[in-house]
Amino acid sequence: MNHTTVEVAEWMFSELKNAGVLYQTAAVNHIKEQFGEQFIYVNDNGHESIDKEVKKAFKRLHGGKAAWDRDAFYWGWTSAIKD
């Protein structure tokens, strides 16, 4: 089955809503297994990362209510109330 960037982003958003945080390592592993390698790339630091188009779609879904923690490599809710 061919998945779309929106489907991957929707999964990420669902995980964030359910758990309150979304760790990149866990997300990368799940995306590779469930959606395919095409949604993952190796960044400049040599780490696997989530496709930029997926991250753009994810940002549209959370509407700026989630923030990326550069030190701990996860997304979490900002002080805004999640809906």
N, C-alpha and C positions, 0 to 999 in steps of 0.2 A: 504494500500500500504506500502510495506517495503522500507524504505529509507536507503541510505548509508551514511557513514561518509563523503564521497566526496561531495554528494549532499548538506549536511548541510554546509560544508566548502565553497562550491561554493556560497551558499546563503549569508553566512557571507561576503565573498569577494565582492559580488555584492553590498551588503548594504554599505560596507566601500567605494567602488568606487563611489557610488551614493551620499552618505551623507558626506564623508570625515572623519567620526568617526563612531565607532560602540560601543555602551555602552553594557556592559555585562548583566545588568539587562534586558534590552529590548531584547537582543539576546536570553537569557535564556528563557524568556517568549514566544517569537516567536518559538523557536526551540521546546519547549514542546508542543505548540499548533499545529504546522504544521508538525513536524517530529517525535515527540514522546519522552517520558520520558527517553528512553534508551540512549539518547545523553546527559543527564544531570546527575550530581552526586553532593553529598554534600561534600564540601572540609573540611579540618581540622579545619577551622574557623567556620564551621556550615553554610556556604553560598552555595547556589546552584551555580554550575560552569559547564562549557561546557566540555564534554568528551575530554580527553587528545588526543585521536586519531583524533578527529575532529580538535582540535587546531593544531596538526602536519600538517594535510592536508591543513588547512587555511594558515599556515606559508609557505608551499610549494607554494601556489598560490600567496601570496603577495611577496615572494622572499626576505624577510627581509626589505621591503620598508615600513612596518607598525610596530609600536612599541606599547607595552602595557604600559599604564599609571597606575601604582600601586596605586596611591593616588585617582584618579578619576574613576578607574575601566572601562576604555575604551581603544580601539585600535584607533590609529590615524596614519596618514601618517608621515613618517620621512621627513627630508629635501629633500629626493629623489623625483623626479617628478613621479607622478603616471601615469601609462599607461592605 
